Amino acid sequence: MPRKKAGNKQGKQEPQKKRNKRFQSVRGMRDILPKEQPYWQKLRKVVEKIAIDYAYGRIDFPVLEDKELFERGTGKNTDIVDKEMYKFKTKGGANVCLRPEGTPSVVRAYLQHGMASQRKPVKLSYSGPMYRYDRPQEGRYREFFQFGFEAIGEQDAILDAQMIQMATRIFKSLKIKNVALHLNSIGCEECRPSYNNLLISYLNNRKKSLCMDCKKRLNKNPLRVLDCKEEKCTQVVGQAPQTVDHLCGDCKTHFTSLLEYLDEIQIVYSLRPQLVRGLDYYTKTVFEFFTEDDEGAQSALGGGGRYDNLVGMLGGRETPGVGFACGMDRLVKAMKDNETEPYLLPIPKVYLAQLGDSAKKKSLRIFEELNKAGVMIAESFGRGNLRTQLRQANKINAEIVLIIGQREALDDSVILKDMNSGGQETMPAEKIVKEVKKRLKKNAVLAKRIAKQKAEKEKKELSKKKKAAKRKSKKK
Ligand code: AMP
């Protein structure tokens, strides 16, 4: 059938209106919509609770930082800084970047605000967006969110163990199962140079089999070759000398005591000689947490380690530190994969309906009064139709519906409809807060009693069933 041409009443064609351009979010960056938020809210709550339990104070730092902070801290030759950092010059000519990670910023703030004079360790936690210009794919974004914990000023391995314990508790609270902990020690300034020489000579003999990047890395940062994901490099690296076999006395003792602490708190770990974490500031302990999805693909949920030289590298007095960060986007995905219950928003038990212009005005005031008194209310102020509003009240299972019509608006009263009993009465608007609170309290007591009776009944039935089963098995 031929389509009717759109036209006005006289059949004339309207000139086509030019539509303004619609925008999309920038590649690799995304909106997190309200329906996703309950997962994020749950995650934030769990992380906040751990921060309180372990006495970590929250710190927020700018998204924009001096580019050199990461070049010096994270390392100029690391992928994060060399290939993935968003960097630009400001109008004033300052070289800045979008933060690709949190640790150097935390240390910068620690030094800038004289936290070095505080009681050690200084314990700080943060969360927020990070930026890396990598190829976007599932679970990898150019803007992603991390939370992290840093403890500055203590070198005892108990702090390393506590970091791992905290991360593990977060995964458990989020009901994320099958998280594997990969662990290694990459030594310190004392033992690393001789190990590096050993590794360079091993790799030099096999240079032809390495990828282009690793050929370049080989002399500058040979440790990075160890965690290259290229197939041909992983084969070469499989037989390479291992850092743990070349630790100095101090690093060896540190690593052994970390393992003992982990055994004590029954945290299972898997020693990974190839794990180096790729950043310049790590010393001694490095660790990473992995989860497996349904297809068996591994994804890193988070990682961390010790950074005993970072404070010194950023201009402070040599001070040890340890920390970890987790990817929140990936944790949210893992929560969904594990069917973790998201944060449940409280549902209002009272619905406020209005009919007519003057009633609408009154309802805005009543809403605020009830809200101030701590009563959550639902409404659809944009709707004028009472039936639609009552349907909405039913949908949310409201216990009380308040109705303000033309008459009620005139004599400053409200109709209170009790949805449990079905009864309704009109009362002065000034009494409504007290009355609603009284009824909600009564309903709550009643609901508690009913739940208790139900639980007792179920308990009795269960014990009856158990007794019957016992009798049956005795007869046999
Ligand atoms: P890293 O600072 O690289 O050790 O990252 C810590 C955690 O942040 C990782 O284990 C991931 O869970 C998460 N992460 C890192 N990069 C990204 C990214 N591009 N997109 C999403 N999550 C990321």
Boltz pocket constraint, residues with backbone or C-beta under 6 A from the ligand:
constraints:
  - pocket:
      binder: B
      contacts: [[A, 100], [A, 101], [A, 132], [A, 134], [A, 139], [A, 140], [A, 141], [A, 142], [A, 143], [A, 144], [A, 145], [A, 146], [A, 289], [A, 300], [A, 301], [A, 302], [A, 303], [A, 304], [A, 325], [A, 326], [A, 327], [A, 328], [A, 329], [A, 330]]
      max_distance: 6.0
